[in-house]
Amino acid sequence: MISITKPIYHVKYRLITLLVLVPFISFAQERGVGIRLGEPLSITYKDFLSEYISIEGMIGVAGINGASYYQKDFESNLPEPNAFYISHSANKGISFNVRSAYHEDITDVFGITEGYLLAYGGAGIQLRTTKVTYAFADGQTSSLVKNDSRTNVDFGPETFIGTEYYFDDVPISIFGEVGFFLELIDRIGHIKGQGGIGVRYIF
């Protein structure tokens, strides 16, 4: 008598393995890496944890704030007791974002027949740096100009909304979004508007 227990066991094992891997295979098809043009300018990597929830990491360069922002920062932290602000120059530094979003399919709302369109909204955390060099005098009547270089570090939460369109025939998506960044370090309560457009390669 020939036993068929072993072949059946292998079939069951392969079937269970396939069922376990299917969700991960489907998630992998939604991974995307690309570039985001805007504030901040970043390289972006996005992946889906489920049908509706994504996670995203971005690294790039952060824009600078307005002139009054850095002047107030100087005056609240003087390099010398009698330092008098004259001017400053600021250079873009790094920007790093980690965030998550909830998605809804709105393809039918706009009557789209090819590809599909997702609307999304979410929140995350953001770290930004800016290199600032101040020119100042030792008192208002002094003719001696001195320099003070600092790295301005901003950290806090962000919120955003946007849409992303996925093409049918090519592994590409395009997106656009707007949002706000709220500083908790070092200027508590300062709000900065942000936004961008971009493209991702889906793999």
VMD Tcl script that draws the C-alpha trace (Angstrom):
set ca {
  {0.00 0.00 0.00}
  {1.39 3.40 -1.03}
  {1.08 6.21 1.51}
  {-0.15 9.57 0.24}
  {0.17 11.35 3.59}
  {3.53 12.93 2.77}
  {2.52 14.47 -0.62}
  {-0.70 15.83 0.91}
  {1.32 17.34 3.75}
  {3.60 19.15 1.27}
  {0.62 20.47 -0.71}
  {-0.98 21.82 2.46}
  {2.31 23.40 3.55}
  {2.78 25.15 0.20}
  {-0.83 26.36 0.20}
  {-0.51 27.81 3.72}
  {2.80 29.47 2.79}
  {1.20 31.04 -0.29}
  {-1.76 32.35 1.69}
  {0.58 33.89 4.26}
  {2.73 35.55 1.61}
  {-0.09 36.93 -0.57}
  {-0.71 40.00 1.62}
  {2.99 40.85 1.62}
  {3.23 40.37 -2.13}
  {0.30 42.74 -2.63}
  {1.84 45.31 -0.29}
  {5.16 45.09 -2.12}
  {3.44 46.11 -5.35}
  {2.49 49.41 -3.72}
  {5.99 50.40 -2.62}
  {7.27 53.52 -4.31}
  {10.42 55.64 -4.36}
  {10.68 59.03 -6.01}
  {11.27 62.73 -5.71}
  {9.14 65.45 -4.14}
  {9.51 69.00 -5.50}
  {8.47 71.68 -3.06}
  {8.92 72.43 0.62}
  {10.82 70.44 1.63}
  {12.57 69.15 -1.51}
  {13.01 65.44 -0.75}
  {13.60 61.90 -1.85}
  {10.53 59.93 -0.76}
  {9.90 56.26 0.01}
  {6.31 55.14 0.58}
  {4.86 51.74 1.49}
  {1.40 50.44 2.44}
  {0.79 48.59 5.68}
  {-2.78 47.82 4.63}
  {-5.26 48.77 1.93}
  {-5.80 52.17 3.54}
  {-2.72 52.98 5.67}
  {0.70 53.99 4.37}
  {4.00 54.93 5.95}
  {6.51 57.27 4.35}
  {10.04 58.47 4.92}
  {11.52 61.55 3.29}
  {15.02 63.03 3.35}
  {16.09 66.18 1.57}
  {16.75 69.89 2.02}
  {14.69 72.33 4.05}
  {13.86 75.86 2.94}
  {14.74 78.89 5.02}
  {12.33 80.98 7.08}
  {11.68 84.71 6.77}
  {14.23 87.33 7.82}
  {12.33 88.32 10.96}
  {12.39 84.71 12.16}
  {16.19 84.62 12.34}
  {16.49 88.15 13.70}
  {14.20 87.25 16.60}
  {16.23 84.08 17.17}
  {19.41 86.18 17.36}
  {17.91 88.74 19.73}
  {16.61 86.02 22.06}
  {20.04 84.39 22.23}
  {22.71 87.10 21.96}
  {26.31 85.95 21.40}
  {27.51 88.88 23.54}
  {25.68 91.04 26.11}
  {25.74 94.21 23.92}
  {25.42 92.53 20.53}
  {23.41 94.53 17.98}
  {21.91 92.68 15.01}
  {23.00 93.97 11.57}
  {22.15 91.22 9.07}
  {22.29 87.50 8.43}
  {22.65 84.91 5.69}
  {20.95 81.51 5.76}
  {21.66 78.31 3.84}
  {19.35 75.35 3.40}
  {20.02 72.39 5.64}
  {18.71 68.85 5.87}
  {15.09 67.83 6.30}
  {13.87 64.46 7.57}
  {10.25 63.32 7.75}
  {8.54 60.18 9.04}
  {4.78 60.05 8.58}
  {1.67 57.97 8.05}
  {-1.50 58.56 6.02}
  {-5.03 57.21 5.53}
  {-6.18 56.72 1.90}
  {-9.53 56.57 0.12}
  {-10.11 55.61 -3.51}
  {-11.84 58.53 -5.29}
  {-11.44 57.23 -8.84}
  {-15.18 56.97 -9.45}
  {-15.85 60.46 -8.07}
  {-14.01 61.98 -11.03}
  {-15.11 59.40 -13.59}
  {-11.57 58.17 -14.21}
  {-11.52 55.13 -16.51}
  {-7.79 54.42 -16.60}
  {-5.58 54.12 -13.56}
  {-6.87 55.08 -10.14}
  {-6.81 58.10 -7.87}
  {-6.37 58.11 -4.09}
  {-7.06 60.94 -1.68}
  {-5.09 60.89 1.55}
  {-4.48 62.75 4.78}
  {-2.12 62.13 7.63}
  {0.42 63.30 10.16}
  {4.03 62.79 11.08}
  {7.13 64.31 12.60}
  {9.73 66.48 10.93}
  {13.30 67.56 11.67}
  {14.81 70.53 9.83}
  {18.15 72.35 10.05}
  {19.38 75.66 8.66}
  {22.90 77.12 8.71}
  {22.72 80.79 9.73}
  {25.59 83.33 9.88}
  {24.90 86.60 11.69}
  {26.68 89.91 11.32}
  {26.51 92.03 14.47}
  {28.19 94.92 16.24}
  {29.29 95.26 19.84}
  {26.72 97.94 20.65}
  {24.72 100.25 18.34}
  {27.54 102.77 17.85}
  {30.36 100.29 17.28}
  {31.97 100.14 13.82}
  {33.48 96.70 14.44}
  {31.42 94.01 12.74}
  {31.59 90.46 14.07}
  {30.17 87.17 12.83}
  {28.36 84.37 14.63}
  {27.53 81.07 12.85}
  {24.78 78.80 14.15}
  {22.84 75.73 13.11}
  {19.14 76.34 13.59}
  {17.31 73.08 14.43}
  {13.52 72.83 14.16}
  {11.49 69.80 15.23}
  {7.78 69.12 15.51}
  {4.65 67.50 14.05}
  {3.21 68.00 10.58}
  {-0.19 67.40 9.02}
  {-1.00 67.10 5.32}
  {-3.61 66.20 2.70}
  {-3.11 65.24 -0.91}
  {-3.98 63.08 -3.91}
  {-1.97 60.45 -5.77}
  {-2.70 59.04 -9.22}
  {-1.47 55.56 -10.23}
  {-1.09 54.74 -13.93}
  {-2.30 51.42 -15.35}
  {0.35 50.74 -17.98}
  {3.49 52.06 -16.30}
  {4.73 51.59 -12.71}
  {4.52 55.29 -11.97}
  {2.43 57.46 -9.65}
  {2.21 61.24 -9.43}
  {1.07 63.18 -6.39}
  {0.43 66.63 -4.96}
  {-0.11 67.74 -1.38}
  {-0.28 70.65 1.06}
  {0.24 70.80 4.80}
  {1.54 72.55 7.90}
  {4.56 72.09 10.14}
  {4.34 73.11 13.81}
  {7.58 73.79 15.65}
  {8.03 72.46 19.15}
  {11.82 72.95 19.08}
  {13.18 75.60 18.99}
  {10.42 78.17 18.31}
  {7.39 76.75 20.08}
  {4.18 77.48 18.18}
  {5.71 78.68 14.90}
  {3.66 77.33 11.97}
  {5.07 76.90 8.48}
  {3.01 76.11 5.39}
  {4.35 73.33 3.19}
  {3.47 71.58 -0.03}
  {4.82 69.80 -3.04}
  {4.32 67.72 -6.15}
  {6.21 64.60 -7.08}
  {6.54 61.30 -8.87}
  {7.27 57.78 -7.61}
  {8.41 54.58 -9.27}
  {6.22 51.69 -8.05}
  {7.88 48.32 -7.46}
}
mol new
graphics top color blue
foreach p $ca { graphics top sphere $p radius 0.5 }
foreach p [lrange $ca 0 end-1] q [lrange $ca 1 end] { graphics top cylinder $p $q radius 0.2 }
display resetview
